[in-house]
């Protein structure tokens, strides 16, 4: 995200909220949410269930909504609006889907604006209330910045994390030998999450614009020219990653993946996504070590910028505890 010129306290203050140290404080809460969801799922251990609906979609949504002070009864609506609004990220979108995405985004904006105004009147113990306390109540520009900050936090901490969890679970089920290694070496879980991010990049590509005439690796770009960076391809660069198509939870340089971009564009929610990936996937496979893909095939959303599983049917098997 590019900051607006001049003083911009709300947006500047969101960055400390997503540092590794700050995010680690959410670990206990994320573990609690994971445990509650898995306990609910245990009642359906012998049935075919959709892991996206039951777990991969609900855990990150619950955590990020708690950070924003969003009431539980609004979670499903936020999920619906968010899924519709992400269509706006696609390149070459047809008019019908573009307008649908715009309507969903407008509805989300309207609700979030009312919500942050309520938080300014009646602050709670959440990040959004903390941000609201930083600005003068008469400053209309600050209100728009607060709205932008809230939506950035929502986007950075939710939508792409759904695929990290679902895609990670799918990889683990396809490679039981990697799961076995994590059982014997649980300290590898953080590295395993980076390897999942490398192989199953939730953000497949991004767009950049040259701010000056440039030559990169022999390719010339004029000032103002747009180009597409394929992050998913970079994450399988054989000059960087040995046997790049192989899933290896112990890969020494897995953290070199570009899933979160880099430099000033480095993802705001990277630390939170990594923590949720570690907590959620470890809890899932420790509780249900015999989880397997169901007969029904997994289904991906028809998007090109984001890679996201729409459905992941699984059979959990008997819980370990």
N, C-alpha and C positions, 0 to 999 in steps of 0.2 A: 504494500500500500504506500502511496506517495503522500506525504504530509502536506497540508496547505501552508502557505507562507505565514510568517508572523507567529504570535503566541498561540500555542495549541495545547494547553495543559492536559485536557482529557486524553487525547491520543498519545501524548508522550508518556503519560502515567500508566497506560495499559501495558507497556513493555515490561516494567518491573513485575507486574502481576503474573507474567508468563515466564519468569526466569526459572531455572531448574530448582532453586531453593524454594521459591514461592509455590511452584507446582507440587513439590514433594509434600507440602502440607495437605494436599488433596488426596494423597495416597490412601490414607485410612478411610476417607469417605468413598473413594472409588472401590476399595476392597469391600466395604459394607454393601454398596450397590450391587457389585458382582455376586456376593454371597446371597443376597436376597433374590436376585433374578435366577440364579442357579438352583436355589431351593424351590422356587416355583416350577422350574423346568423339570425337576426330579420326579414330579407327579406324572410326567409324560415321557419318561425315560425309554419306554418300549414302543413309542409311537413315532411316526414321521412328523417332524416339526420344522418350521422355517427358522433357521438360526438368525437370520437378519431381523425378522420380526420379533423374536423372543429375546434376543441378546445383543447382537452386534449393532442394531439400531437404537436399542433402548438405553444401554449403558452410557455411551458418550452424550446422548441427549439429556439424560438425567443429571449427569455431572455438570454440563455446561449451563443447563437451566438453573441449577443450584447457584452457580457463580453469578448468574444474572438476576436471581430472585424471582424467576418465573414460576408461578404456582403450578402444582401438579396437574390440575385440570386443563391446563393449556398445553401440555407437552405434546399431545397428539396433533393438535392444530399447528403448533410450531413445526413439527415434523413435516406435515403436509405442505405448509407454505414453503419451507426450506427446500423440499424436493422439487417443487414447481419452479422456484426462483433459480435453482442451479442451471436450468435450461438456458438462461441468459449467458452462461459462460461458453456456450457452443459457438463455433465458427460455422457460418453458412446455414444458420437455423432458418427454417421456413417461417412465413409470417404468422401462421396459426399458432405454432408453438412459441414463437417469440412473444406474441401478445398474451398468451396464457402465462408465460413466465413473468411478464410485466405486471399482470394483475395480481399474481401471487406475491410478488415483491412489494407491490403497493400496499396490499393488505398487511403484510408483515411490518412494513414501515409504519403504517398507521397504528397498529396495535403496540409496537415497541415504543413509539413516541408517547402514547398515552401511559404506558407502563413506566417509562423513565420519569415522566412528570409526577406520577404517583410516588415513585421512589424519592423524588426531590421533596415532596410534601411529607412523606412518611418513610424515612430511610429504614432499611433493615440491615442485617449482618451479611452483606453480600458485596461483591465487587462493584456492581453497578451503583449501589448506594454510596460506596466510597468515592467513585468517580464523580457522582452528582455533587458531593460535598466540596469539590474543588472549584466550582464555578459560581459566579454571581447569578442569582435567580432572574435578573433582568436582562441577561446577555443572551439574545436570540441566536447569535452565531455559535455560542458555546453549546446551546441546546442541540443544534444541528451536528456539532462535533461529537456530542455525547451519543446521539443517535447513530452516527457513523461508527463510533467506537463499539457500541453495543452490537451492531450488526457484524462488525469485523470479528469480535470475540466469538459470536455465534458461529460464523462461517469457519473461523480458524480452529475452533474446538469441537466441531461436530461432523459436518457432512463428509469430509474425507476420512475421518477416523472410522466411520462405519465400514468402509471397504478395507481399511487396515485390519480390523477385527475379522470380518467375514473372509477376506482374501487370505489372511494369515491362517485361519482355521482350515480353509480348503487346502492350503499348502501342507499343513501339518498332517491332515488326513491322508494326503497323497504320498507322504514321505514318513511312514511310521518309524523308520530308522533314526530320523532326526528327532522325533519325539522321544525315542528311547535314550538318545544322548542327553537331552534336556532333563530327563528323569535322573540320570546318573550325574549330570553336571548342571544343576539348576542355576548356578551363577552365570550361565550362558544366556539366560532369558533376555536381558537387555540387548545383547548382540543379535539374538535371533530376531528381535523386533526390527532392528536395522536391516537385517538380511531380507525380511519380509517386505519392508519398505522399498528395498532395492528391486526385488523381483516383481512385486505387485504394486507398482507406483500408483497411488490413488490419483495424483495429478499427472497426466500423461504428457502434457505439453503446456507451454506458456508463450506469451508474445512479448517481445521487447521492441523498442524503437531506438535507432541510432541517434544520439544527441550531437554527433559530429561525424564528418566523413571518416571512415575507419576501414582498416584492412585487418581481417582476422583469419589466420591460417590460409592466406592467399586469396581470400574472398573479400571483394570490396563492397562496402555498404555506404550509400550516400546519406548525409544528414537528413533525418526525418523518415527514413525508410524503415518499414516494419519487417520483422522476421520472426519465424516460429522456432522456438527451441524445444526439441523433443527430449524431455527429461527421461522418459522411459527407455529411450535408446541409449542415452548417456549412461544409465544405470546398468547397461549390459555391454559396455565398451570393453572389448577383450584386451585393450592396451592398459586398462586399469584393473579389471577383475578377471582373475584366472578362471577358466571354465565358467563364463558368465551366466550360462543358462542352468547351472547346477545350484540347487538349494542346499546351502551349507551353513548351519546355525553357528558354526565356529569360524566362519570366514574372518580373517584377521582385519581386513579393510572394509568390512560391510558398512561402517559408519561414513565412508566416503561417498555414499549415495547422494544424489542431487534431488531427491524427492521433495525436500523442503526449499529448493532453490539455493540462493547464496547471496552474500553481500548484504546490501541494504534491502534486498527483496526476500531475505531469509524469513521463512514462515513464522508468524507470531505464535502459533500454537504448537510448535515442534516439541517442546518439552512435555506439554500436556498430552500430545498424541503418543509419544514414546511411553510415558507413564501408563496411560490407559491401555496401550497395546500389551505391555508387560503384565499389568495386573489382570486384565480381562482374559487374555489367552492362557496365561499360567493357571488361573483359577479354573477356567473351563476344562483344560486337559488334566488337571489334578483331580477335579471332581468327577469327570467322565473320561477316564483314560481309554475307554473302548469306543468312543464316538466314531461314527463312520458316515460316509455319504449315503443318502437314501437312494432308492431306485430312480426316483424322479430327478431329472437333470437340473443343475443349477442354472439360473437365468441372470444374464447381465443386462443392465440398462443400456439402451441404444445411444450412448454418448461417446464422444471422442476426446474431449478435454479431460473429463473425469472418468476413471475406470471404477465402476461400482457394481457390485452384485445386487441384483434386485431381490433374488430369492436364493437361499442355500438350504435345500431340504437335507436333514440329517436324522439319524437315529442315535440318541445319546448313549444307550446301553446302561447297564447297572451302575449307579454312582459308587464311588470308592468310599464315601462317607456321607 
